[in-house]
């Protein structure tokens, strides 16, 4: 995968990608390219992850703070959406099983559905 600064036609593509570097510059470039960007700060535990997701996505206080609720919220989001998980390794090391499930959910969300070609583009970037 190519990263920020690459030819505008080749980056970014739908899916889940690891991108070296800090989340801020990556998010700024995505915003410049017209993406709706949500940056989730690094989290060492479930509470911090849910707090970060809720804040980044502007979720209401009654958000369910579980994977089913996250899946529903993400699928309802309109427009080309880039979810940037900053310092993702912290959570992956602290909660490897939960991170694997989260990553699976995000991969499904970011993979285009050929049956719905009008769906907006979705992207997940994992930054250092």
N, C-alpha and C positions, 0 to 999 in steps of 0.2 A: 504494500500500500504506500502511496505517496502521502506526504503530509502537507501542512500549511505552506503556502508559498508556491505550490505546484500549479500547473496549468488549471485555470478555472473550470475547464470542461472535464477534467479527470479527477478532481477531488472536491468534495467528498462524495462517496457513493453510499447508498443504503447499506445497512448492516451494522455490525459491531466491529470496531477497529481499535487497536492499541496505537496511541500516538505519543511519541516522546515529547517531553517538555511540560511546561506549566499550563494549567487549564486556562488562565487569563488570556494569553495571546491566541490560543486555539479558539476560544470562545469569541474573541474580538474578530478574528478572520471569518468565522462562520456567520456572525451577525452581518459583517460587511457583504457576505455573499447571499444574504436574504433569509437565513435560517432563523427560526425562533429558537433561541438557545437557553437551556436551563443547566446551570452548573451546580452539581451536587458536591459539596466539600467532602474531604476524606472523613471516614467514620471508623471508629474502633469497636463499636457495638451497635446493636439493633436500634436502640433509642436514637443515637446520633445519626444513623442512616435514615430513619424515618423523619427525623427533624429536618435533615438536609434535603430530602426529597420533597417534603411538604413545603419548605421555604422556596426551593428552586422552582417548583412547579406552581407556586401560589395556591396551594391546596387549602381548603377550609379546615378549621379546627376539628370538625367532626370526621375528617378523613379516617378511614378504617385502619391505617397503619398495618396493613398486611398485603401479601402478594396479590391476592385476588382483587383487592381494592385498587392497588397500583395498576394492575393490568387494565382494569376498567377505565381509570382516569387517563392512562396513556392512549388507549384506543379512541377515546372521545376527543382528544386534543386535535385541533385542526391546524393546517398549515405545515410547511416543511419544518420538522422538529428535530433538533439536535440535543440529545441529553449527554452532558459531559460529566463523567464520574472522575473527579479529581482524587489523586492518591488512592486509587482503588485497592492497591495491594494491602493496605492496612486492614481493611475490612475482610478481604479474601483470606488473609492469614488468621485473623481473629475468629472468623466464622466461615470456614471453607465450605461446609455443606450448604449453608444458607446462601453463600455467594454463588455457588454453582447453580442453585435453583433460580436466583435472581438473574444471573447471566442468561440462563435458558429463556426466561420470560422476556428479557430485553432483546435477545436474538430473534425470538418469534415476532415481537412487536416491530423490529426494525427490518424484517425481511418482507419485501414487497409481495403482495397477494395478487397473482395473475388474474384472479377472478374479479378483482376490484382495481383496475388500472387508474382510476381517478383518485384513489387514496393519496394523501400527501406523502412525500418522502419522509423517512424516519431514519435516524442515525444515532448510534451510541458510540461515544469515544471514551476510551479509558486512558487517562493521562497520568504521567508520573506524579 
